[in-house]
Amino acid sequence: MESEAADTAHLHRPLSPARDHGKARPERSSIVPPYWKRNSSSVNGGGSGAANPSVESLVRPPPIQLEDHTDAGSEQCKALWAKRVTVDDYVIVGGTGPGLGSYVVWNCTVETLDGGPMKIMKRYSEFDELRRQLVKTFPHAQGAIPPLPPKSVISKFRPRFLEKRHAGLSYFLNCILLNPEFAGSPVLKDFLFS
């Protein structure tokens, strides 16, 4: 037992030159990944750096290009028909017993560019189905489709949980309806008018 403890004791103590027969700790700079190091041309005070390009310049993504699609003749502008979307409130619809068969209906308002507001009432499962259909229809645009707020069996009728879900559904609807790629899709129209 004592020999086992003596054998493993050296694994837990730090290296020091005095105790480990002249073995010194490795220099900190030797364990820093190469992409954290500064460019050698700036450290050495010159040099072209052409022979040693920095890793940062090799992995830097191209800048984001912004396009203005607010011009009335733009194809993307024609696809947009909603100005703003809000999830106004919710109603808990009771089932046969306390908590049995109960569900939440979300009251939403879609303000259109040319007409008056549209009122829609949807359950969370309908938002979930909309998201699944959008991912299926637009697989290349999954990054533009935000996730829905999480489900909860225990907290699904608690006010704090419903407020978080309210904010998440509002964000989701705005991202979908105000995106010209999704705004004119039959999937979204089915969601709104069914």
N, C-alpha and C positions, 0 to 999 in steps of 0.2 A: 504494500500500500504506500509506504513512504517513498520507495523508489519510483512508483508511478507519479507521485506528486512532484518529486524532484525532476523527473523527465519532462513534465509539462510546465514547470515553473518558468523555464526560459521562453515559452511561447507568449506569456502574459506580461513580461516586463519590457520596458522600452530599451532600445539599443542605446548604449552610451559608450564612448571610447574608453573610459576607465574600467568599466565592468566587463566588457566583451572583448578583451585582448586586442585593443587597437581597432576594432571594427567601428567605423563611423556611420552615422545615418546618411542616406543618400541625399544629395542636394535637392532642395525643393524644386528648383528649375528643371531637374531631370525628370520629374514626374508630371510636369505640366504638359497637357496635350499640345501638339505643335500648332494647332489652329488658335490657341490662346496667346501664343507668343507674338510680340510686335514684329512688324516688318523690319527686316535686317537693314534696309537702306535708311530708314528713319532713325534707327538706333545708332548706326555707325556714322551717321552724319553725311550721307551722300550715296552715290552709286545709282545706277539707272534702275536696278530692280527688275530689268527685263528677263534676266536669266532665272530669277527666283520670283515669279509672280506670287502675290499673297493668296492664301486660300480664300480669303474673304471675297476677292474680286472674281474668283472662279465659281463660287456658289451663290453669289448675290442674284436674286431673281430680277427680271426686267421690271421697270417701273410700271405702275398701273396706269392705263390710258383711260381718261374720262371722256365720255361722249355726251353731247347735248342732244337729247331726244325730245325737247320741248317744242321744237319747230312744228307748226301745224301740218306741214307736208311730210313729216317723218313717218315711216312705216310703224316704228315703235310707238309713236304718239297715238296713231290710229288704234292700236291694240289696247291702249289704256282707256278705261271707261270709268274707273273708280277714283275718287279724290281722297277719301279717308274711310277708314273702317274702325268702328269702336265696338267693344263688347261691353254693353251697358250694364247688365246685371244678370242674375240667375234666379231660377225658381226651382225649388225642390218639390218634385211631384211625388206624392205619397202613394205607396202600394197598399196591399191588403192588410199589412200589419206594420208595427213599428220597425222601419228599416227593411222590411221585406218587399221587394219589387220597387222600392223607391229609386228615383234617378234625378239628375240635375239637367235642366234645360237652360241653355245660354241664349240670352236675347242680344242680338247684334244689329247694328245699324251700318249700312253701306251708303255713303254719300257719293252719288254719281256726278260726273262732270256736266252732263246735259240735263238731268232731270232731278227729281226730288229724291229723298232718301228711301232706301229699301230696308224693310225690317225682316229679319230672318230669325228663326228659333232652331237651334241645333243642340243635339246631345254630344257628349265627348266622343262617343263611338263613331259619330258621323265625321267629326274632325279627323279621327284616326283613319277612317276609310278614305277620306280625301287625301291625306298624306300618303297612304299606301298607293293610291291610284296615280298620284303625281310622280312618285318615285318610279313607278312602273312605266309611265308614259314618257318621263323625261329623265332617263338614267344618267345622261351626261350632266345634268344640272342638280345632282343630289346636294352639292354644297350650298346651293341657294334655297334649299327647302329646310327651314329650321326644324329641330325636333319639337315634339309636343311636350308639355309638362308631364311629369310622371303620374302614373296611376297609384292609387292606394286603396286597399280594401278597408283598412281600419279608419283612416281619416277622411274618407271621401265626402262626408257631410259637415266637417268642421269648418268654421269660418276662416281660420288662418290658411288651411289647405286650399279652400275655394278661392281665396284672394290671390294666392300664388298661381293657381290654375287660371284665374281670370287674366292676370298679367301675361302669362305664357300664351294663352289662346289669342289674346289681342295682338301680341307680337307676331305670332304665326300668321294670322289672317292678313295683317298689313304687309308682311313679306310676300305673301302669295298674290293678293289682289293688286298690289302696286308694282308687280313685276310684269313687264310687257310680254314676256315669254309665256307666263302662266295665265294672264288675265283673259286671253281670248280662247283658252282651251276648253273643249267640250267637258273635260273632267270637272273643271271649276264651275261651269254653267250647270252641270248636273247637281253639284253640291248646293248651289244657290237656289235653284228653281225646283228642287224636288221636295 
